[in-house]
Structure formats: C-alpha cells, structure tokens
Amino acid sequence: MERMLTFYPKLYLGEGIKETKLDKIKKKLVKNPLMANVFVLTFARNQADQLEFFDARQLRQHFYDSYPLEVIGIAGDYKDALKLVERITRECLCERGDCRLKEYLTC
C-alpha cells in the first residue's frame, strides 16, 4: 500500500542525500520505506511543536497508510536532520525576524 506522502515544493536535502538519487528515494518512501540512513523532516502533528523528524523506516507503520504527511526535508542521518532544522530556523530568522517555522514554510 502506498503512503499518503506529499513533498514540499522546495524540499530541503541534507548533506547525506544526493540530489541524483532523490527521485528513487521519494519513490521508496511512498512504496516501501525500508531504507537505512534516511530521515524525514515533517510538520509536527501536535500544536506545541513546529517540526519533527524521524527515521524513514517508521513510515512502515500502518498509521501512515491513511495519515497524510508532507515531507519538508530528507536527511541522511540524525545529525544531518538536526542540521536541516538549524538551516530552516536560520533562514526563517533572517527573513522574518522570528522562528515561526510553520508560517515561514507555508507562505
């Protein structure tokens, strides 16, 4: 079963993700996300947080078969995912003067 994933138009890529392999990675995330060394960055599901990231293998859980999820970024590992969050936060702070990441990314 395919997961209900959409990808952010300006998808953020971590240093561990090669752009030449991006289409292949996206297809695997939708069809069968059993990939090591791939983390996905998404909007948080709760109101208290803004973004969250987790190992892409968690997408195999049945919850994601019916839960729509927008992928904001793809990273190669945990540290790479942290760097992506830092990068987005810096961009938001420079452009808006605040750290309202959800608003920044949905504009």
DSSP file (Angstrom, degrees, kcal/mol; ACC not computed):
  #  RESIDUE AA STRUCTURE BP1 BP2  ACC     N-H-->O    O-->H-N    N-H-->O    O-->H-N    TCO  KAPPA ALPHA  PHI   PSI    X-CA   Y-CA   Z-CA
    1    1 A M              0   0    0      0, 0.0     2,-0.3     0, 0.0     0, 0.0   0.000 360.0 360.0 360.0 139.7    0.0    0.0    0.0
    2    2 A E        -     0   0    0      1,-0.1    29,-0.2    30,-0.1     2,-0.1  -0.616 360.0-124.4 -84.3 140.3    1.2    3.5   -0.8
    3    3 A R        -     0   0    0     27,-2.2     2,-1.7    -2,-0.3    62,-0.2  -0.478  23.2-113.5 -78.6 154.1    1.7    6.0    1.9
    4    4 A M        +     0   0    0     60,-1.1    65,-2.6    63,-0.3     2,-0.4  -0.580  59.8 153.8 -88.9  74.9   -0.1    9.4    1.6
    5    5 A L  E     -a   69   0A   0     -2,-1.7     2,-0.3    63,-0.2    65,-0.2  -0.845  24.5-175.1-107.6 139.6    3.1   11.5    1.3
    6    6 A T  E     -a   70   0A   0     63,-2.4    65,-3.2    -2,-0.4     2,-0.5  -0.927  20.5-133.1-122.5 157.0    3.5   14.8   -0.4
    7    7 A F  E     -a   71   0A   0     -2,-0.3    65,-0.2    63,-0.2     4,-0.1  -0.936  23.2-110.1-116.9 132.0    6.8   16.5   -0.8
    8    8 A Y  E >   -     0   0A   0     63,-3.0     3,-1.2    -2,-0.5    97,-0.0  -0.269  28.1-125.0 -54.0 135.3    7.4   20.2   -0.1
    9    9 A P  E 3  S+     0   0A   0      0, 0.0     2,-0.3     0, 0.0    -1,-0.1   0.853 111.7  40.0 -56.7 -36.3    8.0   22.1   -3.3
   10   10 A K  E 3  S-     0   0A   0      2,-0.0    -2,-0.1    63,-0.0    62,-0.0  -0.440  93.1-166.3-107.4  56.7   11.3   23.5   -2.1
   11   11 A L  E <   -     0   0A   0     -3,-1.2     2,-0.4    -2,-0.3    62,-0.2  -0.143  14.1-132.4 -51.4 128.3   12.3   20.2   -0.5
   12   12 A Y  E     -a   73   0A   0     60,-2.6    62,-2.4    29,-0.1     2,-0.4  -0.688  20.7-159.4 -84.6 134.1   15.3   20.6    1.9
   13   13 A L  E     -a   74   0A   0     -2,-0.4    62,-0.2    60,-0.2     2,-0.1  -0.953   8.8-135.8-118.1 133.9   18.1   18.0    1.4
   14   14 A G    >   -     0   0    0     60,-2.9     3,-1.7    -2,-0.4    67,-0.1  -0.302  33.0-101.1 -76.9 168.0   20.7   17.1    4.0
   15   15 A E  T 3  S+     0   0    0      1,-0.3    -1,-0.1    65,-0.1    60,-0.1   0.775 120.4  59.9 -61.2 -27.0   24.3   16.7    3.2
   16   16 A G  T 3  S+     0   0    0     61,-0.1     2,-0.5     2,-0.1    -1,-0.3   0.429  90.5  81.9 -83.8   1.6   23.9   12.9    3.2
   17   17 A I  S <  S-     0   0    0     -3,-1.7     2,-0.4    57,-0.2    59,-0.1  -0.933  70.5-145.7-112.7 122.9   21.3   12.9    0.4
   18   18 A K    >   -     0   0    0     -2,-0.5     3,-1.5     1,-0.1     4,-0.3  -0.722   9.6-141.9 -87.7 130.6   22.5   13.1   -3.2
   19   19 A E  G >  S+     0   0    0     -2,-0.4     3,-1.2     1,-0.3     4,-0.4   0.800 100.1  64.6 -61.9 -28.3   20.2   15.0   -5.5
   20   20 A T  G 3  S+     0   0    0      1,-0.3    -1,-0.3     2,-0.1     4,-0.2   0.755 107.2  42.2 -66.8 -23.0   20.8   12.5   -8.3
   21   21 A K  G <> S+     0   0    0     -3,-1.5     4,-2.2     1,-0.1    -1,-0.3   0.322  85.3 102.6-103.1   7.2   19.1    9.8   -6.2
   22   22 A L  H <> S+     0   0    0     -3,-1.2     4,-2.7    -4,-0.3     5,-0.2   0.899  78.1  50.9 -61.8 -44.7   16.3   12.0   -4.9
   23   23 A D  H  > S+     0   0    0     -4,-0.4     4,-2.2     1,-0.2    -1,-0.2   0.908 111.8  48.6 -60.6 -41.3   13.6   10.5   -7.3
   24   24 A K  H  > S+     0   0    0      2,-0.2     4,-2.1     1,-0.2    -1,-0.2   0.907 111.7  49.4 -63.9 -42.7   14.5    7.0   -6.3
   25   25 A I  H  X S+     0   0    0     -4,-2.2     4,-2.4     2,-0.2    -2,-0.2   0.916 110.0  51.1 -64.1 -43.5   14.4    7.9   -2.6
   26   26 A K  H  X S+     0   0    0     -4,-2.7     4,-1.8     1,-0.2    -2,-0.2   0.924 109.9  49.5 -60.2 -45.1   11.0    9.6   -3.0
   27   27 A K  H  X S+     0   0    0     -4,-2.2     4,-2.6     1,-0.2     5,-0.3   0.903 111.6  48.9 -61.8 -41.5    9.5    6.5   -4.7
   28   28 A K  H  X S+     0   0    0     -4,-2.1     4,-1.6     1,-0.2    -1,-0.2   0.882 107.0  55.6 -66.8 -37.8   10.8    4.2   -2.0
   29   29 A L  H  < S+     0   0    0     -4,-2.4    -1,-0.2     1,-0.2    -2,-0.2   0.888 114.4  40.5 -61.2 -37.4    9.4    6.5    0.8
   30   30 A V  H  < S+     0   0    0     -4,-1.8   -27,-2.2    -5,-0.2    -2,-0.2   0.914 128.3  28.0 -76.9 -44.2    6.0    6.2   -0.8
   31   31 A K  H  < S-     0   0    0     -4,-2.6    -3,-0.2   -29,-0.2    -2,-0.2   0.941 138.6  -8.0 -86.6 -52.3    6.1    2.5   -1.7
   32   32 A N     <  -     0   0    0     -4,-1.6     2,-2.2    -5,-0.3    -1,-0.2  -0.628  58.9-168.0-153.8  82.7    8.4    0.7    0.7
   33   33 A P        +     0   0    0      0, 0.0     2,-0.9     0, 0.0    27,-0.2  -0.199  41.5 130.8 -78.5  51.3   10.4    2.9    3.1
   34   34 A L        +     0   0    0     -2,-2.2     2,-0.5    -6,-0.1    23,-0.1  -0.452  33.9 136.2 -97.3  61.1   12.8    0.3    4.4
   35   35 A M    >   -     0   0    0     -2,-0.9     3,-0.5     3,-0.1    22,-0.3  -0.917  47.3-140.5-112.5 130.3   15.8    2.4    3.9
   36   36 A A  T 3  S+     0   0    0     -2,-0.5     3,-0.1     1,-0.2    -2,-0.0  -0.561  84.2  25.7 -80.5 153.3   18.7    2.8    6.3
   37   37 A N  T 3  S+     0   0    0     -2,-0.2     2,-0.4     1,-0.2    -1,-0.2   0.849  91.5 116.4  62.6  38.6   20.2    6.2    6.7
   38   38 A V    <   -     0   0    0     -3,-0.5    18,-2.9   -21,-0.0     2,-0.4  -0.972  37.9-178.9-136.3 123.5   17.2    8.2    5.7
   39   39 A F  E     -CB  55  75A   0     36,-2.8    36,-2.8    -2,-0.4     2,-0.4  -0.938  15.1-145.3-117.6 142.5   15.4   10.6    8.0
   40   40 A V  E     -CB  54  74A   0     14,-2.6    14,-1.8    -2,-0.4     2,-0.5  -0.892   2.9-150.6-110.8 141.5   12.3   12.6    7.0
   41   41 A L  E     +CB  53  73A   0     32,-2.9    31,-3.4    -2,-0.4    32,-1.6  -0.941  29.0 161.5-109.8 125.4   11.5   16.1    8.3
   42   42 A T  E     -CB  52  71A   0     10,-3.0    10,-2.4    -2,-0.5     2,-0.2  -0.815  46.1 -80.4-135.2 171.5    7.8   17.0    8.5
   43   43 A F  E     -C   51   0A   0     27,-0.7     8,-0.3    -2,-0.3    27,-0.1  -0.561  60.6-100.9 -70.2 143.3    5.4   19.4   10.2
   44   44 A A        -     0   0    0      6,-2.2    -1,-0.1    -2,-0.2     8,-0.1  -0.349  18.8-139.2 -66.7 146.9    4.7   18.3   13.8
   45   45 A R  S    S+     0   0    0     -3,-0.1     2,-0.3    -2,-0.0    -1,-0.1   0.614  83.4  63.6 -82.2 -12.8    1.5   16.5   14.4
   46   46 A N  S    S-     0   0    0      1,-0.1     3,-0.3     0, 0.0    -2,-0.1  -0.721  83.6-123.9-111.5 164.2    0.8   18.4   17.6
   47   47 A Q  S    S+     0   0    0     -2,-0.3    -1,-0.1     1,-0.2    -3,-0.1   0.727 103.3  64.4 -76.9 -23.0    0.3   22.1   18.3
   48   48 A A  S    S+     0   0    0      2,-0.0     2,-0.2     0, 0.0    -1,-0.2   0.804 102.2  49.8 -74.2 -29.2    3.1   22.5   20.7
   49   49 A D        -     0   0    0     -3,-0.3     3,-0.1     1,-0.1    -5,-0.0  -0.638  61.2-156.5-108.9 166.0    5.9   21.7   18.2
   50   50 A Q  S    S+     0   0    0      1,-0.4    -6,-2.2    -2,-0.2     2,-0.3   0.812  73.9  10.9-106.8 -49.1    6.7   23.0   14.8
   51   51 A L  E     -C   43   0A   0     -8,-0.3    -1,-0.4     2,-0.0     2,-0.3  -0.903  58.7-173.4-129.7 157.9    8.7   20.4   13.0
   52   52 A E  E     -C   42   0A   0    -10,-2.4   -10,-3.0    -2,-0.3     2,-0.3  -0.983   4.1-163.1-144.7 155.6    9.7   16.8   13.7
   53   53 A F  E     +C   41   0A   0     -2,-0.3     2,-0.3   -12,-0.2   -12,-0.2  -0.989  13.1 165.6-139.7 152.4   12.0   14.3   12.1
   54   54 A F  E     -C   40   0A   0    -14,-1.8   -14,-2.6    -2,-0.3     2,-0.1  -0.977  46.5 -71.8-157.5 163.9   12.2   10.5   12.4
   55   55 A D  E >   -C   39   0A   0     -2,-0.3     3,-2.1   -16,-0.2     4,-0.3  -0.407  42.8-129.6 -61.5 132.0   13.8    7.5   10.7
   56   56 A A  G >  S+     0   0    0    -18,-2.9     3,-2.0     1,-0.3     4,-0.2   0.743 101.9  74.4 -59.7 -24.3   12.0    6.8    7.4
   57   57 A R  G >  S+     0   0    0    -19,-0.3     3,-1.6   -22,-0.3    -1,-0.3   0.738  81.1  71.7 -63.5 -20.4   11.5    3.2    8.4
   58   58 A Q  G X  S+     0   0    0     -3,-2.1     3,-2.0     1,-0.3    -1,-0.3   0.745  78.9  76.6 -65.6 -20.8    8.8    4.4   10.8
   59   59 A L  G <  S+     0   0    0     -3,-2.0    -1,-0.3     1,-0.3    -2,-0.2   0.646  77.7  74.9 -64.7 -12.4    6.7    5.1    7.7
   60   60 A R  G <  S+     0   0    0     -3,-1.6    -1,-0.3   -27,-0.2    -2,-0.2   0.674  71.4 106.8 -71.5 -17.1    6.1    1.3    7.5
   61   61 A Q  S X  S-     0   0    0     -3,-2.0     3,-1.6    -4,-0.2     4,-0.3  -0.376  82.5-122.7 -64.3 141.5    3.7    1.6   10.5
   62   62 A H  T >> S+     0   0    0      1,-0.3     3,-1.5     2,-0.2     4,-0.6   0.740 104.8  75.7 -60.1 -23.8    0.1    1.2    9.4
   63   63 A F  H >> S+     0   0    0      1,-0.3     3,-1.0     2,-0.2     4,-0.8   0.883  93.0  52.6 -53.3 -40.5   -0.7    4.6   10.9
   64   64 A Y  H <4 S+     0   0    0     -3,-1.6   -60,-1.1     1,-0.2    -1,-0.3   0.557  89.3  78.5 -78.8  -7.6    1.0    6.3    7.9
   65   65 A D  H <4 S+     0   0    0     -3,-1.5    -1,-0.2    -4,-0.3    -2,-0.2   0.818 114.6  17.6 -66.7 -28.9   -1.1    4.3    5.4
   66   66 A S  H << S+     0   0    0     -3,-1.0    -2,-0.2    -4,-0.6    -1,-0.2   0.426 106.0  92.0-122.5  -1.8   -4.0    6.6    6.0
   67   67 A Y  S  < S-     0   0    0     -4,-0.8   -63,-0.3    -5,-0.2     2,-0.1  -0.853  72.9-133.7 -98.8 114.5   -2.4    9.7    7.6
   68   68 A P        -     0   0    0      0, 0.0     2,-0.4     0, 0.0   -63,-0.2  -0.434  27.9-174.4 -68.2 138.7   -1.4   12.3    5.1
   69   69 A L  E     -a    5   0A   0    -65,-2.6   -63,-2.4    -2,-0.1     2,-0.6  -0.998  19.3-148.2-138.9 132.2    2.1   13.6    5.7
   70   70 A E  E     -a    6   0A   0     -2,-0.4   -27,-0.7   -65,-0.2     2,-0.6  -0.904  16.2-144.3-102.6 123.1    4.1   16.4    4.0
   71   71 A V  E     +aB   7  42A   0    -65,-3.2   -63,-3.0    -2,-0.6   -29,-0.2  -0.770  20.1 177.8 -88.3 118.6    7.8   15.8    3.8
   72   72 A I  E     -     0   0A   0    -31,-3.4   -60,-2.6    -2,-0.6     2,-0.3   0.799  66.2   0.0 -88.5 -35.0    9.7   19.1    4.3
   73   73 A G  E     -aB  12  41A   0    -32,-1.6   -32,-2.9   -62,-0.2     2,-0.4  -0.986  55.2-143.2-154.0 160.8   13.2   17.6    4.1
   74   74 A I  E     -aB  13  40A   0    -62,-2.4   -60,-2.9    -2,-0.3     2,-0.3  -0.998  23.0-177.1-130.6 129.5   15.2   14.4    3.7
   75   75 A A  E     - B   0  39A   0    -36,-2.8   -36,-2.8    -2,-0.4     3,-0.1  -0.837  31.8-129.6-126.4 162.1   18.4   13.8    5.6
   76   76 A G  S    S-     0   0    0     -2,-0.3     2,-0.3   -38,-0.2    -1,-0.1   0.739  83.8 -14.3 -84.3 -24.8   21.0   11.0    5.7
   77   77 A D  S  > S-     0   0    0    -38,-0.1     4,-2.2     1,-0.1     5,-0.2  -0.925  82.9 -75.4-161.8-175.6   21.1   10.5    9.5
   78   78 A Y  H  > S+     0   0    0     -2,-0.3     4,-2.1     1,-0.2     5,-0.2   0.922 126.9  46.3 -60.0 -48.5   20.1   12.1   12.8
   79   79 A K  H  > S+     0   0    0      1,-0.2     4,-2.1     2,-0.2    -1,-0.2   0.884 111.1  53.0 -63.7 -38.3   22.8   14.7   12.8
   80   80 A D  H  > S+     0   0    0      1,-0.2     4,-1.7     2,-0.2    -1,-0.2   0.883 108.1  51.1 -62.9 -39.3   22.0   15.6    9.2
   81   81 A A  H  X S+     0   0    0     -4,-2.2     4,-2.0     2,-0.2    -2,-0.2   0.892 107.8  52.4 -66.1 -40.2   18.4   16.1   10.2
   82   82 A L  H  X S+     0   0    0     -4,-2.1     4,-2.3     1,-0.2    -2,-0.2   0.907 107.6  52.5 -60.4 -41.7   19.4   18.4   13.1
   83   83 A K  H  X S+     0   0    0     -4,-2.1     4,-2.6     1,-0.2    -1,-0.2   0.869 106.1  53.8 -62.8 -37.0   21.4   20.5   10.7
   84   84 A L  H  X S+     0   0    0     -4,-1.7     4,-2.6     2,-0.2     5,-0.2   0.924 108.4  48.8 -63.4 -43.6   18.4   20.8    8.4
   85   85 A V  H  X S+     0   0    0     -4,-2.0     4,-2.5     1,-0.2    -2,-0.2   0.916 111.9  49.7 -62.3 -42.4   16.3   22.1   11.2
   86   86 A E  H  X S+     0   0    0     -4,-2.3     4,-2.6     2,-0.2    -2,-0.2   0.918 110.6  50.4 -61.1 -43.3   19.0   24.6   12.1
   87   87 A R  H  X S+     0   0    0     -4,-2.6     4,-2.4     2,-0.2    -2,-0.2   0.925 111.8  46.4 -61.7 -46.3   19.2   25.7    8.5
   88   88 A I  H  X S+     0   0    0     -4,-2.6     4,-2.6     1,-0.2    -1,-0.2   0.909 112.5  51.2 -63.4 -41.6   15.5   26.3    8.2
   89   89 A T  H  X S+     0   0    0     -4,-2.5     4,-2.6    -5,-0.2    -2,-0.2   0.918 110.3  48.6 -62.9 -44.0   15.5   28.1   11.6
   90   90 A R  H  X S+     0   0    0     -4,-2.6     4,-2.5     2,-0.2     5,-0.2   0.926 111.8  49.6 -61.6 -44.7   18.3   30.4   10.4
   91   91 A E  H  X S+     0   0    0     -4,-2.4     4,-2.4     1,-0.2     5,-0.3   0.930 112.6  47.4 -59.2 -46.1   16.5   31.2    7.1
   92   92 A C  H  X>S+     0   0    0     -4,-2.6     4,-3.0     1,-0.2     5,-0.8   0.916 111.9  49.6 -62.2 -44.9   13.3   32.0    9.0
   93   93 A L  H  X5S+     0   0    0     -4,-2.6     4,-1.1     3,-0.2    -1,-0.2   0.899 112.9  47.0 -62.8 -42.1   15.1   34.2   11.5
   94   94 A C  H  <5S+     0   0    0     -4,-2.5    -2,-0.2    -5,-0.2    -1,-0.2   0.901 120.9  36.6 -66.9 -41.5   16.9   36.1    8.7
   95   95 A E  H  <5S+     0   0    0     -4,-2.4    -2,-0.2    -5,-0.2    -3,-0.2   0.882 134.9  18.1 -81.0 -39.4   13.8   36.6    6.6
   96   96 A R  H  <5S-     0   0    0     -4,-3.0    -3,-0.2     2,-0.3    -2,-0.2   0.691  89.8-126.0-108.2 -23.8   11.1   37.1    9.2
   97   97 A G  S  <<S+     0   0    0     -4,-1.1     2,-0.2    -5,-0.8    -4,-0.2   0.577  84.2  71.4  83.1   9.3   12.9   38.0   12.4
   98   98 A D  S    S-     0   0    0     -6,-0.6    -1,-0.4    -9,-0.1    -2,-0.3  -0.810  82.9-117.7-141.0-177.0   11.2   35.2   14.3
   99   99 A C        +     0   0    0     -2,-0.2     2,-1.7    -3,-0.1     3,-0.2  -0.164  57.6 135.6-121.6  39.0   11.2   31.4   14.5
  100  100 A R     >  +     0   0    0      1,-0.2     4,-2.4    -8,-0.1     5,-0.2  -0.639  26.9 174.3 -85.3  82.6    7.6   30.6   13.4
  101  101 A L  H  >  +     0   0    0     -2,-1.7     4,-2.7     1,-0.2     5,-0.2   0.853  69.7  54.7 -65.3 -39.4    8.7   27.8   11.1
  102  102 A K  H  > S+     0   0    0      2,-0.2     4,-1.5     1,-0.2    -1,-0.2   0.934 112.4  44.4 -60.5 -45.7    5.3   26.6   10.1
  103  103 A E  H  > S+     0   0    0      1,-0.2     4,-0.7     2,-0.2    -2,-0.2   0.918 113.3  51.3 -64.0 -43.6    4.3   30.0    9.0
  104  104 A Y  H >< S+     0   0    0     -4,-2.4     3,-0.6     1,-0.2    -2,-0.2   0.913 113.2  44.4 -59.6 -45.1    7.6   30.5    7.2
  105  105 A L  H 3< S+     0   0    0     -4,-2.7    -1,-0.2     1,-0.2    -2,-0.2   0.716 113.0  50.4 -77.0 -21.4    7.3   27.2    5.3
  106  106 A T  H 3<        0   0    0     -4,-1.5    -1,-0.2    -5,-0.2    -2,-0.2   0.463 360.0 360.0 -97.1  -0.3    3.7   27.6    4.4
  107  107 A C    <<        0   0    0     -4,-0.7    -1,-0.2    -3,-0.6    -2,-0.1   0.482 360.0 360.0 -73.8 360.0    4.0   31.1    2.9
